[in-house]
Amino acid sequence: MPTLLSPLINELDAQESISLKRLQKAAVVSATHEAGHEFQRPGCHEGTRLAVFSRLMDWVIGNYEPEAIFLWLYGDAGAGKSSIAQTFAVRCAQERHLLASFFFWKNDPQRSSHTALIATLIHQAITIIPALRVLVAAAIDRDPSILEKHLTRQIMSLLIEPLNVLVSTPDFDASSSPTLILIDGLDECTTANAQRSILEAFAAALPHCRYGIKLLIASRPELEINATFNTNPFNLVSSRVALSASFKADEDIRKFLLDTFNKIKLSHPHSVLIPASWPSDDVIPTIVRRSGGQFILPSTIAKYVSDPHQKPMEQLDTVMAVRPDPFDANIPNTELNALYTHALSRVPSYKIERSLEILSFTVIVSPILDPQVQPQIMVSLLSLEPGDTEFYLADLTSLVQVQYDKDLPSVRILHASFGDFLLDPQRSHKFHCDPGSFFAKISGYGLELLTKDGLCHICIIASICLLLALFLLLFSRFIRSSYQSRI
């Protein structure tokens, strides 16, 4: 049956393969909730965070602050924002509320930049609402450079204007179409200016939308993001959900720990050694109290105790005996700091230096490298032999994970807070991963590589580029800190 869009649909046949392939090429699939490696941001434990999900869903369907087109879900590191965002995105997709999602991640250059944000969102939207395909393709045809233009212009041309056309089409049912866009980890986008620009672009564009788009932002309460939400028009059209204040997670943490210990007793390789009375009655209340309402500590403890190569009862006894240094009482995350320090202290002395080199590369260098070249550069610069990465990090499996791509290892930090710990000398002390010291060390390694006979040109170029990038990174940090000290 012909519709008002039929002429455009006929014209699309010749251009769709060009315009929409350009859109697809610009999108970053790994940044969506459907990414094939979503294990990197696991969802919430089943049966937990129900109060948070209820509040978020009430907002999505208009039962809570219906005038708010923005909702900011915020909390400190370890509050579980990304787990909540991942689980909520999947749930909203199943119930046909989700139009698109984007998960920023500072350790992936494609996902730490705003460059591919709009293309990724639009690529999902045209899949969810097929009628948008013709309109988006036409917009790209009219302006082939639209994907390189200002964020506001991209949002208007590729999302708002096409949606407004659909709303005016008689046979389009807007009431049953998804309206939610979810952006997680905004604080992990490259710079504060980029974070503010994203918010301001949506604030400028969404009021022109007759379709009813809502935007859920999840992030840490960074200064620039908080300041932006405190200004017009955000304070007039936005709502906030503070995980640390509005939703105490003690009951959820208790359930998570109880389920974790029950699973260990049923399926751990050493389960036959565990008595039915384990753990003792005081363990779970103690961990709940020490967690301070955040999941990061119990989650780390769960991984530590669940280690299949260790005895759970001994692991739990060890972890319960770990207490913060009283001299660190004024430093944030003292319980977590003590646990991380203890884990690193268990690395044998003959391994710790190399272990910290690998960790330093992971938290300092990896975020500025293309993921495709990162494993090769790490192996080359640190002169790692096959099996070395697992060997040196074998005692830290509750904190890091070694992955392989084409027989080359890469390291993934399981908790962002562990990376923060390593980079903060006040928290990590002797285990501090200092950028300046590490840069000096790998500069020497790089020079050794450049003098080796037979080294392929790619490795030479990669090494030089790496050293230059590190120099620029450290220099920019020095300039920024110097500037901040003057204001």
Secondary structure as UniProt FT lines:
FT   TURN            4..5
FT   HELIX           6..26
FT   HELIX           29..31
FT   TURN            33..34
FT   TURN            36..37
FT   HELIX           38..40
FT   TURN            46..47
FT   HELIX           50..60
FT   TURN            61..62
FT   TURN            66..67
FT   STRAND          70..74
FT   TURN            77..78
FT   HELIX           81..94
FT   TURN            95..96
FT   STRAND          98..103
FT   TURN            106..107
FT   HELIX           109..112
FT   TURN            115..116
FT   HELIX           117..128
FT   TURN            130..131
FT   HELIX           132..142
FT   TURN            144..145
FT   HELIX           146..148
FT   HELIX           151..155
FT   HELIX           156..160
FT   HELIX           161..167
FT   TURN            170..171
FT   HELIX           174..176
FT   STRAND          180..184
FT   HELIX           186..188
FT   HELIX           192..205
FT   HELIX           206..208
FT   STRAND          214..219
FT   HELIX           223..229
FT   TURN            232..233
FT   HELIX           234..237
FT   STRAND          238..242
FT   HELIX           243..246
FT   HELIX           250..267
FT   TURN            269..270
FT   HELIX           271..273
FT   TURN            276..277
FT   TURN            281..282
FT   HELIX           283..291
FT   TURN            292..293
FT   HELIX           296..306
FT   TURN            308..309
FT   HELIX           312..321
FT   HELIX           326..328
FT   TURN            329..330
FT   HELIX           334..345
FT   HELIX           349..360
FT   HELIX           361..365
FT   HELIX           366..368
FT   TURN            371..373
FT   HELIX           374..381
FT   TURN            382..383
FT   TURN            386..387
FT   HELIX           388..393
FT   HELIX           394..396
FT   TURN            397..399
FT   STRAND          400..405
FT   TURN            406..407
FT   STRAND          408..413
FT   HELIX           416..423
FT   HELIX           425..428
FT   HELIX           429..431
FT   HELIX           435..450
FT   TURN            453..454
FT   HELIX           457..486
//
